Amino acid sequence: MVFDEIYKAYWNKVFRICMGYVNDHDWAKDIAQETFIAIWKQLPKFRQEAAIGTWIFRIASNNCLRQIERQNRMPRAEMPEQIAEHIAPDRDPQVQFLYRCIAELPETDRLIISLELEDVKQAEIAQIMGLSETNIRVKVHRIKEKLTKKFENYEH
Amino acid sequence: MSTEVDLKALWNKEEAKDIPDTKELLKKAGSLRKAARIRLIIQSVVLVAVVAILLGVGLNIDHKQPTTTIGLVLMLAAIVSYLIATNQLLPMLFKSNIEGSSQEYLNQLIRIKRKNEFLDKVMINIYFSLLMVGFSLYMVQFSMKMSAAWAVFLYVITLACLTVTWVYSRRWEIKKTIKPLNDTIKKLEAMNEQLHEQ
């Protein structure tokens, strides 16, 4: 698979995972770009030991985890609500709420649920995170419960 | 309609409206690589210049005593090791593999940050110890030509200045580098801990 094809097929997927992690449009775009630069550099060495998707999501997830070093910017989840809404007026409020709820979760849970919502198989999520499939299944169930409760409160 | 379907449907509604062109992306990659190369060249030039200046000064002294040479070598070692450690010119110590699993990657980052913290803490002490001992030895030859009072004065003033700088630099290093590094390590450990929670 050549870089251009990977870029077209995976840009939105990677961007959404980064958005789930930081809930900040510009920041997420930066992380997605850094991820694709890393993919472009590593692609000639990619030996197809893992599926290309798993490999790409691993790089994206690790790039998100690295953001801890970038402390000069505040995650959107910590911003006052009116600022966040002012920046993105054309986004569906429910979509905004979902991404805000995900960005408020512990860091590794954000990645697990983002990958799950991106339709990545739980066996692959387990490989990406370095955990067992059972562990991932339990975590996904618990996170979904948490999000459902938040949505119930949001709707009432 | 299940909640899962709802969440997935909402999740998929998010899209980056302006996908950067691949040419723009590769241009950015190229400029990042160029900037890293320029930084490495500047650091290496500074390192070579420092070594050249100190060697030039040392080699131009007539009737050298062994203490002068040893002092010079120690000062040179202090500066070179400090520059290498602080500019991370030993990439193999700080290399991380972004293609591993998140758990492996977090462990790598923690190891790298700990190495960084250790080097920062230890290097400043090594640097000033070598510099003070080196300077004391280097000055033996010259102080022998002075009166005892002047020689003592020169040693006291210089070593006092170096000690003050050492104490001040340590405080600065702790505030500017070691504390943020400690905070990052704590956050990385907390993230690693999250993976093991059920």
HADDOCK unambig.tbl for C-alpha pairs under 7 A between the chains (distance, minus, plus):
assign (segid A and resid 12 and name CA) (segid B and resid 15 and name CA) 5.95 0.50 0.50
assign (segid A and resid 12 and name CA) (segid B and resid 16 and name CA) 6.40 0.50 0.50
assign (segid A and resid 15 and name CA) (segid B and resid 16 and name CA) 6.81 0.50 0.50
assign (segid A and resid 16 and name CA) (segid B and resid 14 and name CA) 6.65 0.50 0.50
assign (segid A and resid 16 and name CA) (segid B and resid 15 and name CA) 6.97 0.50 0.50
assign (segid A and resid 33 and name CA) (segid B and resid 25 and name CA) 6.91 0.50 0.50
assign (segid A and resid 37 and name CA) (segid B and resid 29 and name CA) 5.90 0.50 0.50
assign (segid A and resid 55 and name CA) (segid B and resid 99 and name CA) 6.80 0.50 0.50
assign (segid A and resid 58 and name CA) (segid B and resid 99 and name CA) 6.12 0.50 0.50
assign (segid A and resid 58 and name CA) (segid B and resid 100 and name CA) 6.93 0.50 0.50
assign (segid A and resid 58 and name CA) (segid B and resid 101 and name CA) 6.32 0.50 0.50
assign (segid A and resid 59 and name CA) (segid B and resid 98 and name CA) 5.71 0.50 0.50
assign (segid A and resid 59 and name CA) (segid B and resid 99 and name CA) 5.53 0.50 0.50
assign (segid A and resid 61 and name CA) (segid B and resid 102 and name CA) 6.92 0.50 0.50
assign (segid A and resid 62 and name CA) (segid B and resid 98 and name CA) 6.17 0.50 0.50
assign (segid A and resid 62 and name CA) (segid B and resid 102 and name CA) 5.84 0.50 0.50
assign (segid A and resid 62 and name CA) (segid B and resid 105 and name CA) 6.68 0.50 0.50
assign (segid A and resid 68 and name CA) (segid B and resid 184 and name CA) 6.91 0.50 0.50
assign (segid A and resid 69 and name CA) (segid B and resid 184 and name CA) 6.91 0.50 0.50
assign (segid A and resid 95 and name CA) (segid B and resid 10 and name CA) 5.33 0.50 0.50
assign (segid A and resid 95 and name CA) (segid B and resid 11 and name CA) 6.67 0.50 0.50
assign (segid A and resid 107 and name CA) (segid B and resid 191 and name CA) 6.52 0.50 0.50
assign (segid A and resid 108 and name CA) (segid B and resid 191 and name CA) 6.58 0.50 0.50
assign (segid A and resid 108 and name CA) (segid B and resid 194 and name CA) 6.62 0.50 0.50
assign (segid A and resid 108 and name CA) (segid B and resid 195 and name CA) 6.61 0.50 0.50
assign (segid A and resid 117 and name CA) (segid B and resid 8 and name CA) 5.30 0.50 0.50
assign (segid A and resid 117 and name CA) (segid B and resid 11 and name CA) 6.71 0.50 0.50
assign (segid A and resid 127 and name CA) (segid B and resid 101 and name CA) 6.54 0.50 0.50
assign (segid A and resid 128 and name CA) (segid B and resid 101 and name CA) 4.92 0.50 0.50
assign (segid A and resid 128 and name CA) (segid B and resid 102 and name CA) 6.27 0.50 0.50
assign (segid A and resid 129 and name CA) (segid B and resid 101 and name CA) 5.18 0.50 0.50
assign (segid A and resid 129 and name CA) (segid B and resid 102 and name CA) 4.62 0.50 0.50
assign (segid A and resid 129 and name CA) (segid B and resid 103 and name CA) 5.94 0.50 0.50
assign (segid A and resid 130 and name CA) (segid B and resid 101 and name CA) 4.99 0.50 0.50
assign (segid A and resid 130 and name CA) (segid B and resid 102 and name CA) 6.06 0.50 0.50
assign (segid A and resid 130 and name CA) (segid B and resid 103 and name CA) 5.30 0.50 0.50
assign (segid A and resid 139 and name CA) (segid B and resid 198 and name CA) 6.85 0.50 0.50
